[in-house]
Structure formats: C-alpha cells, structure tokens
Amino acid sequence: MRKICVVLSLLIVFALGAIAFINIKLGGIIGKISPVDAASSVSLVAATDTLKAQISQGVFTFTNLKEGVYTVVVKGNAPYKDAVIEKVAVKDSATTDLGEIKLQQ
C-alpha cells in the first residue's frame, strides 16, 4: 500500500511539473505614428496594467503580450492631439499591426 502511495505521489508531481513548463504563446502589437515627430509616448493598457513602448522614427512595438484585448494610448506633442485605440485584440503567437496612426492637429 505504501509503494502505491509513493508511486501515485511521484506521478502527480511529474504531471504538475509537465504542466508548469508548457509554453505560453505570446503575441504583440506594432504600429506607426505619423507625422513621425507627432507623439511623445505610446502606452498599452489592460485592466490595471500599463506598459510603455519606445518610439523610433514613428514606429512602436509591444512584444510578449498574453492573448487578450488592449487599449493603445498615443500621447501627442503640441499641436497634435492624443489618440486612443480601444479593443485591440492579441491572439496567441500573432502580432497585431495597427498600421499608420495619423495624429490630428
């Protein structure tokens, strides 16, 4: 009886270990702001979490995102207005391309 308990315990430990190391597939969001110098920052909001991305020549990238729905907030430099893009969906292992985001004056 004791051997059976030990064997079952080991099987449970190995099963939990195998589940813990399953790869989580992560996605991303990319986009381009125009005019190139119109934005000071880009943020990604999901529930209570906020991420910021670097802007290089108008292009920004968010990587390693879990599947879900996000809001992208672009802070414009004067005289440009801020832009908010809601309900941006990220799927497993896919990168969502927002294309060109034109900031208005």
C-alpha positions as CSV (number, residue, x, y, z in Angstrom):
1,M,0.0,0.0,0.0
2,R,2.8,2.4,0.9
3,K,4.5,1.8,-2.5
4,I,1.3,2.6,-4.3
5,C,1.0,5.9,-2.5
6,V,4.6,6.8,-3.3
7,V,4.2,5.9,-7.0
8,L,0.9,8.0,-7.2
9,S,2.6,10.9,-5.5
10,L,5.5,10.8,-7.9
11,L,3.1,10.7,-10.9
12,I,1.2,13.7,-9.6
13,V,4.5,15.7,-9.1
14,F,5.7,14.8,-12.6
15,A,2.3,15.7,-14.1
16,L,2.2,19.1,-12.4
17,G,5.8,19.7,-13.5
18,A,5.0,19.0,-17.1
19,I,2.0,21.4,-17.0
20,A,4.1,24.1,-15.4
21,F,6.6,24.1,-18.3
22,I,4.1,24.3,-21.2
23,N,5.0,27.2,-23.4
24,I,2.6,30.1,-23.2
25,K,2.3,31.5,-26.7
26,L,2.7,35.3,-26.7
27,G,1.8,37.9,-29.2
28,G,2.4,41.6,-29.9
29,I,1.2,44.9,-31.2
30,I,3.0,47.1,-33.7
31,G,2.1,50.5,-35.3
32,K,3.5,53.6,-37.0
33,I,2.7,57.1,-36.0
34,S,2.6,60.0,-38.5
35,P,3.9,62.6,-38.6
36,V,7.0,60.9,-37.2
37,D,7.6,63.5,-34.5
38,A,4.0,64.0,-33.5
39,A,4.0,61.6,-30.5
40,S,5.9,61.7,-27.2
41,S,4.8,58.3,-25.9
42,V,2.8,55.2,-26.5
43,S,1.2,53.2,-23.7
44,L,-0.7,49.9,-23.6
45,V,-3.4,49.5,-21.1
46,A,-5.0,46.2,-19.9
47,A,-7.2,46.4,-16.9
48,T,-5.0,47.9,-14.2
49,D,-1.7,47.3,-16.0
50,T,0.1,49.8,-18.2
51,L,3.1,49.3,-20.5
52,K,5.1,51.9,-22.4
53,A,7.0,51.4,-25.6
54,Q,9.9,53.3,-27.2
55,I,9.1,55.2,-30.4
56,S,11.8,55.0,-33.1
57,Q,11.1,57.1,-36.2
58,G,7.4,56.9,-35.6
59,V,7.4,53.1,-35.1
60,F,6.5,51.3,-31.8
61,T,6.3,47.7,-30.8
62,F,4.9,45.8,-27.8
63,T,6.1,42.2,-27.5
64,N,5.5,39.2,-25.2
65,L,1.8,40.0,-24.7
66,K,-0.7,37.4,-23.5
67,E,-3.8,36.8,-25.5
68,G,-6.4,39.5,-24.7
69,V,-7.9,42.9,-25.5
70,Y,-5.9,46.0,-25.0
71,T,-6.2,49.8,-25.3
72,V,-3.4,51.8,-27.0
73,V,-2.9,55.4,-25.9
74,V,-0.7,57.7,-28.0
75,K,0.3,61.0,-26.3
76,G,0.7,63.7,-28.9
77,N,3.3,66.5,-28.9
78,A,1.7,70.0,-29.2
79,P,0.0,70.9,-31.5
80,Y,-1.1,67.3,-32.1
81,K,-3.9,65.6,-30.2
82,D,-3.8,62.4,-28.3
83,A,-5.2,59.2,-29.9
84,V,-6.8,56.3,-28.2
85,I,-7.4,53.0,-30.0
86,E,-9.6,50.6,-28.0
87,K,-10.4,46.9,-28.2
88,V,-7.1,45.9,-29.9
89,A,-7.1,42.1,-29.9
90,V,-4.0,40.0,-29.5
91,K,-4.2,36.3,-30.3
92,D,-1.7,33.5,-29.4
93,S,1.6,33.9,-31.2
94,A,0.3,36.6,-33.5
95,T,1.3,40.3,-33.9
96,T,-1.5,42.8,-34.4
97,D,-0.5,45.5,-36.8
98,L,-2.3,48.8,-36.2
99,G,-0.9,50.3,-39.4
100,E,-0.5,54.0,-39.7
101,I,-1.9,56.1,-36.8
102,K,-2.3,59.7,-38.1
103,L,-2.4,62.3,-35.3
104,Q,-4.7,65.3,-35.8
105,Q,-3.8,68.9,-35.0
